Amino acid sequence: MTPEPRPGILDIAPYVPGESELEGDAPVIKLSSNETPIGPSAAALEAFRKEVAHERYPDGSARELREAIASAYGLNPANIVCGAGSDELLSLLAQAYLGPGDEAVYTEHGFLVYRIVIQANGATPVVASERDRRADVDAILAKVTGGTKIVFLANPNNPTGTYLPYDELQRLRKALPENVLLVIDAAYAEYVRRNDYEAGIELVATTDNTVMTRTFSKIHGLAALRLGWCYAPGPIADVLNRIRGPFNISAPAIAAGVAALRDTAHAAKAADHNERWLAWLTDEITALGLDVTPSVANFVLIHFPDEDGRRAGDVDEALKADRIILRRVTGYGFPNALRLSVGTEEENRTVVSALKAFMEKGGAAA
């Protein structure tokens, strides 16, 4: 007889990542997972190669990496916890602070992992509506009850690319009850070029109930290594360190992360590339008559006409025929949209040309 999992586990819809392969041997343009088109730092690759040959356990405290993060951002390393991607840290926060009878709030187009980690710990997910595809502080606050223990907020959000300015984050934090943990998921923070944006460091430093999570998967190009970190008040960092795995990140990942942080020129190059091509993609795709949600991250959300032959599914199939993979986002509440990651210059021009050809033909029904 097969053992039964805890009640509620089988109600969880598994996370479905973006596609990465197509049948056949021809090259594929993969713009479905928000990976940096310029790849990781050469220094990070070299550090990885040197460390991967060693067979000993890594430093369980990731001291060198925490100190490198602290140096880069002006933080106390004691308040930094590292994990196997920010996903692990989100899971640990839910494990530590949620249980049956508790509630956790996230926004209607928020990262799908929030719902998974909430349900995995027996708590109830509560969805707050968004306004103009952006988190709405008043809508979030309206969903808070005596049972609310965590509010998860992606800022910028995936897949919309929209963000809340710092004054709105402050308003949210001040209005939330003191016993509610605000988790700010700032995976795309390094790409944001807005004067009114703050990733969450200031709120963590000035409150006892806010955590900011970050990742090396995006601008640093280390998604394959699964490396992330969070900045938390001392008591919360202590809780996470009590329940995380003793060697939850590998020695090669630690070495690569340290080298990536020190190679500030590479990160700046990635940010500059993104700023140029994010604007170009937005303008070019809008010129095709398509609605593009204004984004501050490294991707754009493209909305298609609700017409036979021109819906997102039709476009997706047509692009795949051209060996181009974008991200379907039906699970995020956008059945008629595709998310496009910023690619190389050649990839960006190729996908716009393919979209233009599709629209000019009148879609698949033409």
Secondary structure as UniProt FT lines:
FT   TURN            7..8
FT   HELIX           9..11
FT   STRAND          29..30
FT   TURN            37..38
FT   HELIX           42..52
FT   TURN            60..61
FT   HELIX           63..73
FT   HELIX           77..79
FT   STRAND          80..83
FT   HELIX           85..97
FT   TURN            100..101
FT   STRAND          103..107
FT   TURN            108..109
FT   HELIX           112..120
FT   TURN            121..122
FT   STRAND          124..128
FT   STRAND          130..131
FT   TURN            132..133
FT   STRAND          134..135
FT   HELIX           137..142
FT   TURN            146..147
FT   STRAND          148..154
FT   TURN            158..160
FT   HELIX           166..175
FT   TURN            178..179
FT   STRAND          181..185
FT   TURN            187..188
FT   HELIX           189..191
FT   TURN            195..196
FT   HELIX           201..206
FT   STRAND          210..215
FT   TURN            219..220
FT   HELIX           223..225
FT   STRAND          228..231
FT   HELIX           234..243
FT   TURN            246..247
FT   HELIX           251..262
FT   HELIX           264..286
FT   TURN            287..289
FT   STRAND          291..293
FT   STRAND          299..303
FT   TURN            308..310
FT   HELIX           312..321
FT   TURN            322..323
FT   STRAND          324..325
FT   STRAND          327..329
FT   HELIX           330..332
FT   STRAND          334..341
FT   HELIX           345..360
FT   TURN            361..362
FT   TURN            364..365
//
